[in-house]
Amino acid sequence: MRVRKFSPLQIPAKIVPNTVRFYREVFDLPTEFGINESRHLFFDQKAIVFNEDPDADPITVQVVVRDHRESVENHFINYEVKESKPATESDDGRHVIFYLDDIDGNHIEVIANK
């Protein structure tokens, strides 16, 4: 998946290495090698930090991708990622929004080209 925007850059996690793996694999984000390898991924040369907090309330993560609907759907099938609710179309009719939950219950909106 070709991520164009990713926010926020701080994400709560119950078991950080598992959450990092989920985001790295599903969104093809690069890892920060070295001491923080199991806690951080990168987007646009900025660290995405996963904070261990088993009691944190879920947040919404927004991921804008350059890919088109069919490509995103196939990517989710390949990684066995289930949508939490049916995809919708943006108000301008140019994008499709997919809704997922990560392994910690955080909500993810993936905005793709139609």
C-alpha positions, -999 to +999 in steps of 0.1 A: +000+000+000+013+035-009+006+057+021+003+094+014-008+107+048-008+090+083-021+105+115-018+106+144+018+096+150+012+084+186-009+053+189-018+034+221-011-003+221-018-032+245+012-053+233+035-030+213+055-055+192+022-071+179+007-037+171+039-025+153+038-057+133+002-052+123+008-016+110+041-025+094+025-054+074-009-039+066+004-005+056+039-014+044+055+011+067+093+010+073+108+000+106+132+021+126+162-002+130+181-002+163+171+003+199+135+014+190+129-012+163+101-029+182+083+004+191+085+027+161+077+027+125+083+055+101+061+076+078+076+105+058+108+104+079+087+109+111+085+082+138+051+066+145+054+058+182+033+030+198+028+036+235+020+007+257-012+014+276-035-015+282-062+009+295-061+035+268-093+044+251-094+036+213-084+064+189-091+069+152-061+066+129-065+081+094-045+067+066-047+082+031-033+060+003-025+065-033-040+031-042-074+025-058-103+006-043-097-027-059-060-027-050-068-019-013-095-046-012-071-072-025-044-060-001-068-065+028-078-100+016-041-110+013-034-099+048-066-113+062-077-079+075-115-076+080-134-044+076-153-033+108-181-018+087-188-015+050-168+010+030-184+044+021-179+070-006-165+104+002-188+134-002-169+145-034-174+110-049-136+107-056-126+085-028-137+054-009-133+051+028-126+017+044-131+011+081-109-013+101-100-019+137-064-027+147-056-055+171-060-031+200-094-018+191-082+015+176-103+025+146-087+030+112-101+049+083-083+041+051-090+067+024-083+054-012-089+066-047-121+055-062 
